[in-house]
Amino acid sequence: MKSPFQLRSSQLPKSPNVTRTVIVDPAIRDTVGHHLTVAAALSAAAHSLGHKPIWLGHKLLADTLVPSYVTFIPAFSSTIYQNQIGLFGRAVRPLTGDLQILRKKLRERAWEVELRHKFPSALLMGDRQRELFRALHDLNLTADDLIILPSADPQTVDILASWCETQLRSAVPQIHIRTCWSESNMPFSNYGGGFANAVRRVASVSRLTLSAETEGAAELWSQKTGFRFDIWHCIADVGTLPRVQDQPPTKPFIVAWLGEPRAEKGTAILPEVIERVLDQAERDGVKFLLQDAGRASRKALQLNSQLAKFEDALERIPVGSSPSSYLEALERSHILLLPYEPKHYPMSRCSGVAVEGLLTAKPMVVTRGTFAETLINGGNGIAGSDAEELASGILKIISDFEKFYTGALRAREKAIPKYDVLSTYQRMVS
């Protein structure tokens, strides 16, 4: 099969006895979320052991975001949060191009997936499956190599299973599937019979290891699949995170709300929390740093209008800004606010922002019943159930910051071994 890809590295040819680590994630597209940072952290660990990291990511990823030692193959035209295009969609695609607004209309139907499972054929491939097959064909992988799905969803696992089924079993690389989700919040959870079914297909044709980010998710997927899932927490490269503050903060205290500004991250409750804090805080004693600028959606504009009256006490940074801008904001902050909704961020779903806050010794104010609450121990933060309790938590930390910061330092020291990316990677390849 001829490849349409122009590889962005001269390092692709296989060197003798060098393990190639192929990280497959169609959502490696930009700095939104933690797909890019997870890929970068795993790649740094692989590189440190003499392995050769290769990314199969989105075609729109900027070259400037790719580490110099990584080979990047711009394989995918859509992310894991978008539908694959089906038979009709591929027929009209020459007319529509890659218009993302049409992707849901042109999506692959359930009967197409079922038919493809029974009668494998290039004619029945979804567009992302075709893209993956072409990229893997170019690489000519062997059993000495490793494929990692760091943010595995049913669609990606399903199409990887289909590729494995076309290969000689003795030549299929070792595969590690790591999922960030539980069944209730996983993208396209019912696709192709669901995540557990796709995992079982991969397991039948390859050497497979599995992991989930939290204890709850690992237990769930172990039961669903019949295979053991290790607990490999949210992957973070501690060496790239901001230094721990060694001086007491000067006023104003900076309370940061960082990451993608989605509804499940508390956009509905955020204005009330801010208002309650500002009503009770000492004048000029607190400032809110929000990563919500640059969005023009209806929900974003609604949030902006609700926050307008607090403008003097707000600083806004753009959504999807560079990794350095995000890390700079994290370093400047004194307190992290994570008012996430338990329905969408249950204890079984990790939060990269929360983990990075833990590893940089930030006192945190979080919603009860979310993953972030599991990180609150030893006096490093406060959990609350509503706007009143979250605002009260911020004010308590401000009033006794040294106590909570000391707790945050203790929690950080205990957490660093758990989130060490090199040991995580070594377990993947062992």
N, C-alpha and C positions, 0 to 999 in steps of 0.2 A: 504494500500500500504506500503510495507516494505521499510524503508529508508536505503540508502547506506552510510549515512553521519556519521562521528564521530564528535560529537559536541565538540568544544574547550572550554567548560565551564561547571562547575557543577551547574550553576545557572539557568538552563533552566526551571525547573518546575514552573508552575504558582502559585504565591502567592496570597492569597485572597486580592481583592481590589487593586492590583498593575497593572497599565497599562503597557503593553509591547509595546514598540515602535520598530517596525520592519522596518529597512531601507533596501530597495531592490535596489541594484545597481550592476550589473555584472561587472562594470568598477572599483569597489573597488578592485584593484589588486596590485598596487604599488604606488609610490609617484609621478608618472607622471600625470600632470593635477591636478585638484582640487577635484576629486571624494573622495579621502581619507580624505582631510581636511574638506570638507563639512560634511561628515558622522561623523567625530570626533567632529565637533562643535555642530551639532544637538544632538549627544549622550551626550555631556557634559551638554547641557541644559536640556535634558530629565532626566539625572541622578540627576541634582540639584533639580528637582521637585519630586524626589522619583519614577520616572518611570524607567522601565528596558529596556535599549537599546539592540537590537539584530540586527546584520548585516547579510544579505544574500549577499555575495560577491563572488569574484573569488577564485577558488581553490588554486591559486598560491600566494595569499596574505600571507606575512610572519607574524607569530605570534607576532613578536616584534613590529609590527605596530598597533596592536589592544590594545586599552586601557583596563586596568584590569577589569573595571566594565562593559565591553561589552561582550556579548555572540556572538561569530563569527561562522557562519555556512558556510563552504566552498562549496557553492552550484553550482557555474557556471564554465563551462569549456571554455567559450568565453565571450567577452565583448560586450557592446552595439554597438561597432563600427565594429562588425563582423557579418557575416550572420549566421542565424540558419541553422542547417543541416536538410535536408529533408529526405524523404522516402529512396531514393537510398543511400544517405550518411550514414544513420543509418544501412543499410544492409551491407555496406562494412567497417563500422567503426571498427569492430573487427579485420580487417586486417590492417587498416591504423592507428589505434590509434587516438590520438588527434593532428594530424599534422595540424597546423593552415594554412599551405600553401595550403591545399586541401579544406579549408572551403568554398571558393568562388565557386569552381567547384561542390561541393556537396551540395550547398545551397538549401534551401527550395524554391520551385517554386510558382509563384503566384496562379496557379490553386490548389495547395495543401492547401494554406491558405484559399482560397475561399471555398474549399470542407470541410475543418475542421470547418469553421464557420457554414456551413449548416448542417453538420453531425458530431457533436463532438464525437471524438473517440480517445482512447489512441494510436491506430495504426497510426493516422494522426498527432500526436503531433510532433512539432519540438524539437530538443534536449534541447534547453534552456527552452521551455515550460515544458517539462518533469521534468527538474531539479527544476524549481520553484514549480511545483505541489508537488513534493516529499518533498521539504524543508518546505512548508507551511503545508503539512499534518502532519509532525512531531510536529509542534508547537501547533496544536490544538487551533487556535486562537478563540477569542470570540468577541462579539460586544463591549466589554470594551477595546479592544486593538486598536492600530493605526498602519497602514501601510503607510510609506512614500516612494515615488519615488522621490528622490531629483534631479535626472538628467533624467527626463522621455523622452523616445523616443517611436516611434510607435510600435516597436517590443515588448518592455517590457510592455507597457500599454495594448497591444493586448493580451498577454498571461496572464496578471493579470485579464483582463476582462473575459477570458475563465475560469479562476479559480473561480472567483466570481459567474459565472453562474452555477457552480456545487454545490454551497453552499446554505443553507437556508438563505434567505435574513435577517432574524432576527439575524443571527449569524455572518454576515459579519462584519469585523472590519470597523471602520472609515478609510477612505483612503484620503491621500493628494497627489496630483500629481503636481509636480513642474518641469517645463521645462526650459532648458537653451537656447533654440533655437527658431528661427523663421522658417517659412516654407522653406526658401531658403537654409538654412545651416543645417537643421536637418538630422541626419543619417537615411537612409532608409525612406525618407519622405513619399513615396507612399505605404509603407508596409501595407497590410490588409485594404486598403482604406484610409490610412493616419492617422495622429495623432488625428485629430478632430473626426473621426469616432470611433477610439478606446476609446477616452474620453467619448463619448456619450454612448458607451456600458457599461463602468464602472458605469456611472451615473445612468443607468437604474436599477442597482442591488445593489447599495451601497450608504452610506452617503459619499458624495464626496466634498472636497474643492480643489481649483485649484489656481496655481500661476505661474507667469513668472518672469524673472529677470529684465526686463526693461518695461518701459511704452509702447513702440512700440509693443513688443511681447505680452503684456497683452491685448492690444487693438485688435491685429490681432486675437489671439486665442479666445477672447470673441466673436468676429464676426463669426469666423469659427464654433465654437461649440454651440453657443447660451447660454453659461454659463459664469458667472462672473469669471474672473481671477484677483486675487489680484496681487499687485506688491511687491514681496519679493526679494529684491536685492541679489546679490551674497553673500552667507552666509560666514561670517568670524568670528572667535572667537578672538575678540580684545585682550583678556587676554593672548593669546599665541603668539601674534605678538611682534617683537622686540620693545624695548623701544625707545622713541623719543629721538633723539640726542640733548643734551643740551650744546654742545660745538661747536664752529665754526670749520668747517673741515680744516685740514692741507693738503697741496698739497702732492700728486696729487689728484685732484677731481676724484672720481670713478663714472663712468657712467655704469649702469648695464642693461643688456639685459637678462632677466630671463624667465624661463618657457620652455616648450617643443619647440625645435628649428624647427618648421615647416615652410613651405613656406609662409603660410598666416600670419605668425608673422614677416615677413619682411626679410627673408634670402637674397632675391634678391637685396634689397636696402642697407642692412647693411654694406657691404664693402665700398660702396661709401660714406656713412655717416661718417664712421670711418676715411676714408682717408681725407675728407674735414675738419674734426675737427682737426686732427693731423697736417695738413698742416698750420693751422692758430693759433693753440693753442700755448701758451708759452711752451718752452721746459720742459719736465718732469712735465707739469702742469695738465695732464689728463691721466687717465688709463681706459680701458674698461674691464669690468667684464662680461664674456659671459658664459651662461649655455649651452654649446654645445659640451662638450667633451664626448668621449666614443661611438660615433655613427660611424658605418662603412658603411652606405648606400651610394649609388652613390651621392645623393644630399648633404649629410653631407661631403663627401670627397671633392666635388666640392667647398663647402663653405670654408673648411679648406685651400684649395689651394689658394683661393682668399684672405684669411686673413693672409697667411703666412708672407707677407712682413711687417705686422704690429706687429709681434710677441713680440717685446720688449715692446709694449704698451698694450698688452693683458694679461688677466689672465683667464684661462678656468676652469670651474668646471663641473663635470659630469652631464649628463642628468639623470633624475630620481634618483638623490641623495637623501639622507635621508631628512625628513622634517627639521631637525635641521640644515643641511648644507644649504638648501635653505634659511631658516630664517636668518642664519648667513650672507649669501651673501646679503640679503635684508638689514640687519642692517648696513653692511659696506658701502653700496652704498650711494652716495650723490644725484645722479640724476638717474631717471628711463627713459630708452629709449623704447618706444613702437611703432615701425614703422609698425603697423599692416595694412593689406590690407582691405580697406572698403568693398570689395565684400564678404569677409569671416568673417569679424568682423564689421558688420554694427552697427548702434546705437542700434539695437534691440538685439544684442548679447553681454552679459556681459564679462568682463575679470577679472578673479580672481587676476592676478598679478597687474592690474591697481587699483583694489579696495584695495588690501593690501598696495600698494604704497600710496594711499590716506590716509589710516588709520595709516600709519607710518610717515606721513608728508614728503614724498619725492617729491620734484619738478619733474615734468614729461614733457617729450617731446613726443608728440603723433601725429598720422596721422589724418588729418581732415576727417570727415565723419565716424569715428569709435566711439564705445562706450566710449573709453577712453577720447575722446574730451569732452563728457558730464560732465566729472569730473574736467575739467579745468575751474576754476572760482576763483575769488578773488586773481588773481596773483600767482597761485600755479604751473603754467607751461605754455608751448607754444605748439600750434598745427601748423603743416606744411603739405604741400602737396607732397613734393618730397625731395630727398636727400639733396639738397642745403638748403631748408628751415628748415629741421630737424637739420642739422649740425649747421646752424645759430642759431637755438633755443638753442642748447646745449651751444654754445659759449656765448650767451646772459645771460643765467643762471649763468654760471661760472663767468662772468664779474660783476654780481650784485647778488651774491648768497644770501646775507642776505635778500634782498628784496623778492626774490622768496621763500626762506625758511619761512619767516614770513607769506607769503600768504599760504604756504602749512600747516602751523600750524593752521591758521584760517579755512581752508577748512576741516582739520581733525576734529576740534571741532564741526563743523556743521554736519559732516558725521556720527560721532559715534552713535547717536541715531538711524539713519536710518539702520545701519548694525548690530544692537544689536541682537545677536543670540538668547538670552533668550526670548526677546519679540516676535521674529519671531516664535519660537517654540510654545510659548503660544497661538499665533494666530492660529497655525495649529491645536491645540487640543481643541480650544474653540468652 
